[in-house]
Amino acid sequence: MAAALAGLRDLQSCALDLYGRLEVDRALNWTLEELGELARAVRLGEGCARLEEELGQVAAWTLCLANILDLDLAAAVDAAMDEEIGRQVGKYSRLKPYRPGGHSDD
């Protein structure tokens, strides 16, 4: 996971070189617009190319927001993953990812 987090830090640095630090309101608006376009593409069952395009744009704007807010997105993702691991282990005594159509222990 360390290599993936380092890669995410590299992407965040690239986003800073590309976008700089825009105004937070502008970046939030664009992020939400792209998220809405992704949601629409998912609901309409659009193809992989369209979904990848929209998801990529959401990811790019997330990187941009992290830079504007002067946050380390890799550290935030790492903490979120650790929290989820702790939640699943605490609840199920093991990792238990959701499986569509599977039975739940809830």
C-alpha positions in Angstrom: 0.0 0.0 0.0 2.9 2.3 0.6 3.8 2.4 -3.1 0.2 3.3 -4.0 0.2 6.1 -1.4 3.4 7.4 -2.8 1.8 7.3 -6.3 -1.1 9.3 -5.0 1.2 11.9 -3.6 2.9 12.1 -7.0 -0.5 12.6 -8.6 -1.4 15.3 -6.1 1.9 17.1 -7.0 1.1 16.8 -10.7 -2.3 18.3 -10.0 -0.7 21.2 -8.2 1.5 21.8 -11.2 -1.5 21.7 -13.6 -4.2 23.6 -11.7 -2.3 25.6 -9.0 -4.4 26.5 -6.1 -7.8 27.8 -7.5 -10.4 29.4 -5.3 -12.0 26.8 -3.1 -15.6 27.7 -4.2 -14.7 27.3 -7.9 -13.0 24.0 -7.3 -15.9 22.7 -5.2 -18.4 23.7 -7.9 -16.4 21.9 -10.6 -15.9 18.8 -8.3 -19.7 18.7 -7.7 -20.5 19.2 -11.3 -18.2 16.3 -12.3 -19.7 14.1 -9.6 -23.1 14.9 -10.9 -22.0 13.9 -14.4 -20.6 10.7 -13.1 -23.8 9.9 -11.3 -25.8 10.5 -14.4 -23.5 8.3 -16.5 -23.8 5.5 -14.0 -27.6 5.8 -13.8 -27.8 5.8 -17.6 -25.5 2.8 -17.9 -23.1 4.6 -20.2 -20.0 2.7 -21.4 -16.7 2.2 -19.7 -15.0 5.0 -21.6 -17.6 7.6 -20.4 -17.5 6.3 -16.8 -13.7 6.4 -16.8 -13.7 9.9 -18.1 -16.1 11.1 -15.4 -14.5 9.2 -12.6 -11.1 10.6 -13.7 -12.4 14.1 -13.6 -13.8 13.6 -10.1 -10.4 12.2 -9.0 -8.5 15.1 -10.6 -10.7 17.7 -8.9 -10.4 15.8 -5.6 -6.6 16.2 -6.0 -7.1 19.9 -6.7 -9.2 20.4 -3.6 -6.6 18.6 -1.5 -4.0 21.1 -2.8 -6.3 24.1 -2.2 -6.9 23.0 1.3 -3.2 22.1 1.9 -4.1 18.5 2.8 -2.2 15.3 2.1 -4.8 13.2 0.2 -2.6 10.1 0.5 -2.6 10.4 4.3 -6.4 11.0 4.3 -7.0 7.9 2.1 -4.6 5.9 4.3 -6.5 6.9 7.4 -9.9 6.2 5.8 -8.7 2.7 4.8 -7.3 2.0 8.3 -10.6 3.1 9.8 -12.6 0.8 7.5 -10.3 -2.1 8.3 -10.7 -1.5 12.0 -14.5 -1.2 11.6 -14.7 -4.5 9.7 -12.4 -6.4 12.0 -14.2 -5.0 15.0 -17.6 -6.1 13.6 -16.7 -9.3 11.9 -13.3 -10.3 13.4 -12.0 -10.2 9.8 -12.2 -8.2 6.6 -15.6 -8.7 5.1 -16.0 -6.7 1.8 -19.5 -6.3 0.5 -20.5 -8.8 -2.1 -23.7 -8.1 -4.2 -26.1 -11.0 -3.7 -24.1 -12.3 -0.7 -25.5 -12.9 2.7 -24.9 -10.3 5.4 -24.0 -11.0 9.0 -25.8 -7.8 10.1 
